[in-house]
Amino acid sequence: MPEQTKAQREPGGSQTSGSQTLSRGLTALSLLADHGTQSIQSLADLLGVHRSVAYRLVRTLEEHRLVVRDAAGMLALGPQLVVLARDVEHDLQSASLPQLQQLADELGMTAFLAVRDGDDAVTLATAVPRGVNASVAQHPGHRHPLALGAPGIALQALLSDAAWRDLGHDEPMHPEVERVRTRGYAVSANEVIQGITAVGAPVRARGTTDAAVAVVTVGEPDTVQLGDAVQRTARAIEAELR
């Protein structure tokens, strides 16, 4: 059977084989961002393709330094991604990074900035607390549905009901959205990752992508204290963007 015909029989069947390969390559990068290092076989399993297909994708991504392989054959995101990403939302990153580091050091927790990408919340920038032995990891590029988690809820609060429906949602926004609009921050526990509590506040600034500041931690923290802290950081970022 010709390759083009096989491509048309797979999901997204109207794609050409070239565009399908590109789509798989981009999906592979997203999976490595979300799941961390992988073997070629485990990446193939995540992609739902044969190992030989994953191997060809990896070789191409390696050639462009988008993926690197260690001595044990484990795959990770490559340094070229940093080069490609350095100008993405440059002003927003520049304004947020010092504020995020201050927040992380103040609370002893990972702090990050999430932006809305369609119906997802995507981590744009992260700060890890200095002088702390362990903290919850939150890598740039991490993606989760907008409908879940404090960063996603904070981002929902920036949307109108019509914009929410335009994203394909028939159900109403998260119940916590109204509390964001009254008290200024969202709280979630066990929504994206079991055992993790997140607190987030929207960044309201004209001319930028919808964004939210958040912190993540384990246990049962003082969410009022964290809510005050993430709101202060959101206001500081807004002031930098004016």
C-alpha positions as CSV (number, residue, x, y, z in Angstrom):
1,M,0.0,0.0,0.0
2,P,1.5,3.4,-0.9
3,E,2.7,5.5,2.1
4,Q,0.2,8.3,1.3
5,T,-2.7,5.9,1.5
6,K,-1.5,4.6,4.8
7,A,-1.1,8.1,6.2
8,Q,-4.7,8.9,5.1
9,R,-6.0,5.8,7.1
10,E,-4.5,7.1,10.3
11,P,-5.9,9.8,12.6
12,G,-5.7,13.1,10.9
13,G,-5.9,11.2,7.7
14,S,-6.1,14.2,5.4
15,Q,-2.5,15.0,6.2
16,T,0.3,14.3,3.8
17,S,3.0,11.9,4.9
18,G,5.3,14.9,5.3
19,S,3.0,16.9,7.5
20,Q,2.2,13.8,9.5
21,T,5.9,13.3,10.2
22,L,6.2,16.9,11.3
23,S,3.2,16.5,13.5
24,R,4.7,13.4,15.1
25,G,8.0,15.2,15.6
26,L,6.3,18.1,17.4
27,T,4.2,15.6,19.5
28,A,7.4,13.8,20.5
29,L,8.9,17.1,21.8
30,S,5.7,17.8,23.8
31,L,5.8,14.3,25.2
32,L,9.4,14.7,26.3
33,A,8.5,18.0,27.9
34,D,5.6,16.4,29.8
35,H,7.1,13.0,30.7
36,G,10.8,13.7,31.0
37,T,13.5,11.4,29.6
38,Q,12.4,8.4,27.6
39,S,13.9,5.5,25.8
40,I,13.1,5.2,22.1
41,Q,10.7,2.3,22.8
42,S,8.8,4.2,25.6
43,L,8.6,7.3,23.3
44,A,7.2,5.0,20.5
45,D,4.6,3.7,22.9
46,L,3.6,7.2,23.9
47,L,3.3,8.2,20.3
48,G,1.5,5.0,19.4
49,V,3.9,4.1,16.6
50,H,6.4,1.4,15.8
51,R,9.8,1.7,17.3
52,S,11.4,2.1,13.8
53,V,9.1,5.1,13.2
54,A,10.2,6.7,16.5
55,Y,13.8,6.0,15.7
56,R,13.6,7.9,12.4
57,L,11.9,10.8,14.2
58,V,14.5,10.9,16.9
59,R,17.4,10.8,14.4
60,T,16.0,13.9,12.6
61,L,15.4,15.7,15.9
62,E,18.9,14.9,17.0
63,E,20.4,16.3,13.8
64,H,18.7,19.6,14.7
65,R,19.8,19.4,18.4
66,L,16.1,19.4,19.4
67,V,16.6,16.1,21.2
68,V,19.8,14.7,22.7
69,R,20.6,11.1,23.8
70,D,22.8,10.1,26.7
71,A,25.3,7.2,27.0
72,A,22.4,5.0,28.2
73,G,20.3,5.9,25.1
74,M,17.8,7.9,27.1
75,L,16.3,10.9,25.2
76,A,15.8,14.4,26.5
77,L,15.0,17.8,25.1
78,G,18.0,19.4,23.4
79,P,19.7,22.8,23.7
80,Q,18.4,24.1,20.3
81,L,15.0,24.5,21.9
82,V,16.4,27.2,24.2
83,V,17.6,29.1,21.2
84,L,14.2,28.8,19.5
85,A,12.3,29.9,22.6
86,R,14.4,32.8,23.7
87,D,12.3,35.4,22.0
88,V,8.9,33.8,22.7
89,E,7.0,36.3,24.9
90,H,10.3,38.0,25.6
91,D,8.8,40.9,27.5
92,L,6.6,38.7,29.6
93,Q,9.5,36.4,30.5
94,S,11.8,39.3,31.2
95,A,9.3,40.9,33.5
96,S,8.3,37.7,35.3
97,L,11.6,35.9,36.0
98,P,13.0,38.2,38.7
99,Q,9.6,38.3,40.4
100,L,9.2,34.5,40.2
101,Q,12.6,34.0,41.7
102,Q,11.8,36.4,44.6
103,L,8.5,34.5,45.2
104,A,10.2,31.1,45.1
105,D,12.8,32.2,47.6
106,E,10.3,33.8,49.8
107,L,8.0,30.8,50.0
108,G,10.6,28.0,49.5
109,M,8.4,26.6,46.7
110,T,8.6,26.3,42.9
111,A,7.0,29.4,41.3
112,F,6.1,29.6,37.7
113,L,4.3,31.6,35.0
114,A,1.7,29.8,32.9
115,V,0.2,31.2,29.7
116,R,-2.9,30.1,27.8
117,D,-2.3,28.3,24.5
118,G,-5.8,27.6,23.1
119,D,-7.4,25.3,25.7
120,D,-4.2,24.5,27.6
121,A,-2.2,26.1,30.3
122,V,1.5,26.0,29.4
123,T,4.4,26.8,31.7
124,L,6.5,29.6,30.2
125,A,9.0,30.4,33.0
126,T,9.9,28.7,36.2
127,A,11.9,29.6,39.3
128,V,13.2,27.1,41.9
129,P,13.8,28.2,45.5
130,R,17.5,28.7,46.4
131,G,18.8,27.1,49.5
132,V,16.0,24.4,49.5
133,N,17.0,20.7,49.2
134,A,13.9,19.6,47.4
135,S,10.9,21.2,45.6
136,V,8.2,20.2,43.2
137,A,9.4,20.2,39.6
138,Q,7.6,22.4,37.1
139,H,9.4,22.5,33.8
140,P,9.0,25.1,31.0
141,G,6.8,23.6,28.3
142,H,4.7,21.6,30.7
143,R,1.1,21.6,29.5
144,H,-2.2,20.7,31.1
145,P,-5.9,21.3,30.3
146,L,-7.1,24.8,31.1
147,A,-10.1,23.3,32.9
148,L,-7.9,21.9,35.7
149,G,-5.5,23.2,38.3
150,A,-5.0,26.7,39.9
151,P,-3.0,28.1,36.9
152,G,-5.7,27.0,34.5
153,I,-8.5,28.3,36.8
154,A,-6.7,31.7,37.0
155,L,-6.5,31.8,33.3
156,Q,-10.1,30.9,32.9
157,A,-11.0,33.9,35.1
158,L,-9.5,36.1,32.3
159,L,-12.0,34.7,29.7
160,S,-15.6,35.8,29.0
161,D,-18.3,33.1,29.0
162,A,-18.4,33.5,25.2
163,A,-14.7,32.9,24.8
164,W,-14.9,29.8,27.1
165,R,-17.7,28.4,24.8
166,D,-15.6,29.2,21.7
167,L,-12.9,26.9,23.1
168,G,-15.5,24.1,22.7
169,H,-16.8,23.9,26.3
170,D,-20.4,23.1,26.9
171,E,-20.0,22.9,30.6
172,P,-19.5,26.0,32.8
173,M,-16.2,27.2,34.0
174,H,-14.6,25.7,37.1
175,P,-16.5,26.7,40.3
176,E,-13.3,28.3,41.6
177,V,-13.3,30.9,38.8
178,E,-15.9,33.1,40.7
179,R,-13.6,33.0,43.8
180,V,-10.7,34.2,41.6
181,R,-12.8,37.1,40.5
182,T,-13.7,38.0,44.1
183,R,-10.7,37.2,46.2
184,G,-8.0,37.3,43.4
185,Y,-6.5,33.8,43.4
186,A,-7.3,30.2,42.7
187,V,-6.6,27.1,44.8
188,S,-6.5,23.5,43.6
189,A,-5.5,20.2,45.2
190,N,-4.9,16.8,43.5
191,E,-6.3,18.1,40.2
192,V,-3.3,17.9,37.9
193,I,-1.0,15.7,40.0
194,Q,-2.1,13.7,43.1
195,G,-0.7,15.1,46.3
196,I,0.1,18.5,44.9
197,T,-1.6,21.8,45.9
198,A,-1.3,24.8,43.6
199,V,-2.3,28.4,44.1
200,G,-2.4,30.9,41.2
201,A,-3.4,34.4,40.3
202,P,-4.1,35.9,36.9
203,V,-1.8,38.5,35.4
204,R,-4.0,41.3,33.9
205,A,-1.9,43.3,31.5
206,R,-2.8,44.7,28.1
207,G,-1.1,43.5,25.0
208,T,0.3,40.2,26.4
209,T,-0.8,36.6,26.3
210,D,-3.2,35.6,29.0
211,A,-0.9,34.6,31.9
212,A,-1.0,33.5,35.6
213,V,1.5,33.2,38.4
214,A,1.4,30.1,40.5
215,V,3.2,28.1,43.1
216,V,3.1,24.3,43.7
217,T,3.8,22.4,46.9
218,V,3.0,19.2,48.7
219,G,0.8,18.8,51.8
220,E,-1.7,21.3,53.1
221,P,-0.1,24.8,53.0
222,D,-1.6,28.0,54.2
223,T,-3.4,28.9,51.0
224,V,-4.4,32.4,52.2
225,Q,-0.7,33.3,52.7
226,L,0.1,31.8,49.3
227,G,-2.8,33.6,47.7
228,D,-1.6,36.9,49.0
229,A,2.0,36.2,47.8
230,V,1.0,35.2,44.2
231,Q,-1.2,38.2,43.9
232,R,1.6,40.5,44.9
233,T,3.8,38.9,42.3
234,A,1.1,39.2,39.6
235,R,0.8,42.9,40.4
236,A,4.6,43.4,40.3
237,I,4.7,41.7,36.8
238,E,1.9,43.9,35.6
239,A,3.7,47.0,36.8
240,E,6.9,45.9,34.9
241,L,4.8,45.5,31.7
242,R,3.3,48.9,31.8
